[in-house]
Amino acid sequence: MNRMTWTVLVITVAAALGAGWWMGRATAPDGEMAPGASSAPAEREVLYYRNPMGLPDTSPVPKKDSMGMDYIPVFAGGEPAAEPGTVVLPPDKVQKLGVRTELAVRESLASSVRASATVQVDETRQFVIAPKFEGWIETLYANQTGITVKRGQPLMTLYSPELLAAQSEYQIADAAAERLAEGDPASAATMRQLRDAARTRLRNWDISGAQVTRSGSDARLVLTAPADAVVVEKLVVQGDRFEPGQTILRLADLSTVWVVADVPTSASTNLAVGGAATFQTPSLPGQTFEGLVSFIQPVVDLASRTVGVRIELANTDGVLRPGLFGDVDLVGTASEATVVIPRSAVIDSGTRQVVLVQTEPGRFAPRTVQLGARAGDRVAVLSGVEAGESVVVSANFLIDAESNLRAALQGMDAGTTPPAAAEDAPAEPDPHSGHSNHAGGQ
């Protein structure tokens, strides 16, 4: 064999070895490739397609449901875990349902309370006419309930034997003291003592010399109004006899009135004296009366489980009549900054409050929340939602219904065989196992 033959043989063997090495490298698994070598990413394998609303319905091929929504592919290895009850909606479905979201923000919230209230007489501006002696009513000027009287205006004229005797005793003793002052100083001193005793008795009866008209047997006492007021109660008529301490008239100054609101104990925590208050009554449509909280009852009413809150209101024109019924809006003290959301975002079942949070576009997860103070259409969230998350404020009841259905389906056994719709699914890989993993992830 000459040199030319050996040369051809060596070239042929080298070419064969090179081709074999190249083919082995191209067909080797990724794990056996040399370091630094790269390969194109493998396409994810679709196991089957599931119902977009979470119903137990699968398909081996792409399809649409009765509402025209595309079935969602389930890939080998499962999907990212989702919160229980999560609902996934396509953009067109979100638009049809009218789903709106708002961001949860962190801010200070001043709670507000709306409660029923009634107008009452200011207890510090009430007066009673009750003489401390016995007598008869000769003339009754304030003879009607509800009439207005001015300060110093005569209310009635009284006749009293006791009053007449005390007045006569005072006058006789005073005259005798002056007459005996020079001739008999000792007797004059005795008369002055009798005079002073009679004057003291008249003073104890709240009688001054100016209130007694005429003298002698014609002496009469005129009772006058202690303030500008209204006669709210008349317990006698002209000619009646009265006993010491008996109430004859009740007067009330209505230039200032009280509005007393019955606030539930759960809503009275943040109220404080000096807080702003607004009163409205159907009897005076279109009129609003503003005032300040002047007193909060320290005792809870056991019958209604409410706390009385008092507001003082000026009533110069007299339109706020005691007994009027209305509503009062109270503003509490501002709380510390906390997460706040619209009240329309809360689904309240009575025992649990739920908010739907948009975790991704078209994906909504239910969250159980703990609520705090409320102010108007805003409510504080103590736990369950963080600032910056989007909460559903419209159509949330429809999404919540779907969420409850999904949560019920997720409670089924993970190994349950899918419905007959999956009978034609490929045998390898097992679609049942993939569907179970997906449900468990949600």
Secondary structure as UniProt FT lines:
FT   HELIX           3..27
FT   HELIX           30..32
FT   TURN            35..36
FT   STRAND          46..50
FT   TURN            52..53
FT   STRAND          58..59
FT   TURN            66..67
FT   STRAND          72..75
FT   TURN            76..77
FT   TURN            84..85
FT   STRAND          87..88
FT   HELIX           91..97
FT   STRAND          100..103
FT   STRAND          105..107
FT   STRAND          110..121
FT   HELIX           123..125
FT   STRAND          126..129
FT   STRAND          135..140
FT   TURN            145..146
FT   STRAND          148..149
FT   TURN            151..152
FT   STRAND          154..159
FT   HELIX           161..179
FT   TURN            181..183
FT   HELIX           185..204
FT   TURN            205..206
FT   HELIX           209..211
FT   STRAND          212..213
FT   HELIX           216..218
FT   STRAND          220..224
FT   STRAND          229..234
FT   TURN            238..239
FT   STRAND          241..242
FT   TURN            244..245
FT   STRAND          249..252
FT   STRAND          256..264
FT   HELIX           265..267
FT   TURN            269..270
FT   TURN            273..274
FT   STRAND          276..280
FT   TURN            282..283
FT   TURN            285..286
FT   STRAND          289..296
FT   TURN            302..305
FT   STRAND          306..314
FT   TURN            316..317
FT   TURN            322..323
FT   STRAND          325..334
FT   STRAND          338..342
FT   HELIX           343..345
FT   STRAND          346..348
FT   STRAND          353..360
FT   TURN            361..362
FT   STRAND          363..375
FT   TURN            376..377
FT   STRAND          378..383
FT   TURN            387..388
FT   STRAND          390..394
FT   HELIX           396..410
FT   TURN            414..415
FT   HELIX           420..422
FT   TURN            423..424
FT   HELIX           431..441
//
